[in-house]
Amino acid sequence: MFKEHKETLEQNGVDKIFFYFEDSPLTNNIFTTCLLINAKAKRIEARGVSICSLLDTFSRAKGKSKAAGRALKALIRKENSYEINGLGRAEETIMKIIRIKDEDEHIQFLQTQIPALINLQTPVNEVKMQGGRHLKRYKIEMPANYPILKTNELFHYKSEFRPRPVHEMEFKVLEAAKESKA
């Protein structure tokens, strides 16, 4: 995708392209982010975000493509667009089964995911099962907009021009750019 826009990237000082993903045991991928970095200026020139719906068949390539297109759009237009609306689909729910493999995973689930689900007022029920290779299973009725809500905690737009870093990965990428050019 970026090959045909090489000149645009160079004109805007973009010399690094970086992708990162935010995952959750509840949903697998929540969002995919593309950063267009100007290492000389030590800043993010543009950021594109693609949110994975709970109803989507997960495709990392599709998420990267959407995020890259949105980052490029922000760079070319020099503006933010596609405001993230966390209220959409708030009344809809999606049934998920979470499979817990071992005791460590179960402790992590109870400590990190259950509080998040309680904040969303999401019912969590343990599913009884016979045999199988999983320690436990939980049936969760999740809000359909869960990935949007999680993404909206960090980002307000899917396409941003010169955004301030907000995710730990963005700080790491900028720190690496500073060190490599020092």
C-alpha positions in Angstrom: 0.0 0.0 0.0 2.8 2.5 0.9 4.8 1.8 -2.3 2.5 4.0 -4.4 2.6 6.8 -1.8 6.4 6.8 -1.2 6.8 10.4 -2.5 4.0 11.6 -0.1 5.6 9.9 2.8 9.0 11.4 2.0 7.6 14.9 1.6 6.1 14.6 5.0 9.2 13.3 6.7 7.9 9.8 7.3 10.8 7.4 7.5 9.3 4.6 9.7 6.0 2.8 9.5 5.0 0.8 12.6 2.0 -1.4 13.4 0.8 -2.6 16.8 -2.2 -4.6 18.0 -4.2 -4.5 21.3 -5.4 -7.9 22.3 -7.8 -9.1 25.0 -8.6 -12.6 26.3 -12.2 -11.6 25.9 -12.1 -10.6 22.2 -8.7 -11.5 20.8 -7.9 -8.4 18.8 -9.5 -5.1 19.9 -7.8 -2.7 17.5 -4.9 -2.5 15.0 -2.9 0.7 14.9 -0.6 2.1 12.1 1.9 4.8 13.0 3.7 7.0 10.4 6.8 8.1 12.2 9.1 11.0 11.5 12.3 9.9 13.3 14.2 13.1 12.6 11.5 15.2 14.2 10.8 12.5 16.8 7.1 12.6 16.4 4.1 10.6 15.1 3.0 12.3 11.8 -0.2 10.3 11.5 -2.0 7.4 13.2 -4.7 5.1 11.8 -6.8 2.8 13.9 -8.9 -0.1 12.8 -11.4 -1.5 15.4 -12.2 -5.3 15.3 -15.9 -6.0 15.7 -17.0 -8.9 17.9 -18.9 -10.2 14.8 -15.9 -10.0 12.4 -13.8 -13.0 11.4 -10.4 -11.8 12.7 -8.0 -10.9 10.0 -4.7 -9.2 11.0 -4.0 -8.3 7.3 -7.4 -6.6 6.9 -6.9 -4.6 10.1 -3.4 -3.5 9.0 -4.7 -2.4 5.7 -7.6 -0.3 7.2 -5.3 1.2 9.8 -2.7 2.1 7.2 -5.3 3.7 4.9 -6.6 5.8 7.7 -3.0 6.9 8.7 -2.3 7.9 5.2 -5.5 9.8 4.9 -4.7 11.8 8.0 -1.2 12.5 6.6 -2.5 13.7 3.2 -5.4 15.7 4.5 -3.6 17.1 7.6 -6.7 16.6 9.7 -8.4 14.1 12.1 -11.5 12.2 10.8 -13.7 9.2 11.7 -14.6 10.1 15.2 -15.0 7.0 17.4 -18.5 6.8 18.8 -18.7 4.5 21.8 -22.5 4.7 22.0 -23.2 2.7 18.8 -24.7 -0.8 19.3 -24.9 -0.2 23.1 -28.1 -2.2 23.4 -26.8 -5.2 21.5 -25.0 -8.1 23.2 -22.9 -11.0 21.9 -22.5 -14.3 23.6 -18.9 -15.4 24.1 -17.5 -18.6 25.6 -14.1 -18.0 27.4 -12.1 -21.2 27.8 -9.6 -21.2 30.7 -6.7 -23.7 30.2 -4.9 -23.6 33.5 -4.9 -22.2 37.0 -2.6 -19.2 36.1 -4.9 -18.2 33.3 -7.9 -18.5 35.6 -6.3 -16.2 38.2 -5.5 -13.7 35.5 -9.0 -13.9 34.2 -10.5 -13.3 37.7 -8.1 -10.4 38.5 -8.2 -8.5 35.2 -11.2 -9.4 33.1 -13.9 -9.9 35.7 -13.6 -6.4 37.1 -13.7 -5.0 33.5 -16.9 -7.0 32.8 -18.5 -5.9 36.1 -17.9 -2.3 35.1 -19.7 -3.0 31.9 -22.5 -4.6 33.9 -22.0 -7.8 31.9 -23.3 -11.1 33.3 -20.6 -13.8 33.6 -21.7 -17.4 34.2 -19.5 -20.4 34.7 -20.5 -23.2 32.3 -20.5 -26.7 33.7 -18.7 -29.2 31.5 -17.7 -32.8 31.5 -14.1 -33.7 30.6 -12.2 -31.7 28.0 -8.8 -30.1 28.1 -10.0 -26.8 29.7 -10.0 -26.1 33.4 -13.1 -23.9 33.2 -15.5 -22.2 30.7 -17.3 -19.0 31.2 -20.3 -17.8 29.2 -20.3 -14.0 28.8 -23.0 -11.8 27.3 -20.8 -8.9 26.1 -21.9 -5.6 24.9 -21.5 -5.5 21.1 -19.6 -2.2 21.4 -17.0 -3.5 23.8 -14.1 -3.1 21.3 -15.3 0.4 20.5 -15.4 1.3 24.2 -11.9 -0.1 24.9 -10.5 1.7 21.8 -12.2 5.0 22.8 -10.4 4.9 26.2 -7.2 5.8 24.2 -8.3 7.3 20.9 -11.0 9.7 19.8 -10.4 9.4 16.0 -9.6 6.5 13.7 -7.6 8.8 11.5 -5.3 11.4 13.3 -2.8 13.9 12.1 0.2 14.5 14.4 -1.5 12.9 17.4 0.1 12.9 20.9 1.3 9.5 22.0 -1.2 7.7 24.2 -0.4 4.0 24.2 2.7 2.5 25.8 3.8 1.1 22.4 3.8 4.6 20.9 6.1 5.9 23.7 8.4 3.0 23.0 8.6 3.6 19.3 9.3 7.3 19.8 11.9 6.5 22.4 13.6 4.2 20.0 13.5 6.9 17.3 15.2 9.3 19.7 17.9 6.8 20.6 18.6 5.8 17.0 19.1 9.5 15.8 21.0 10.7 18.9 
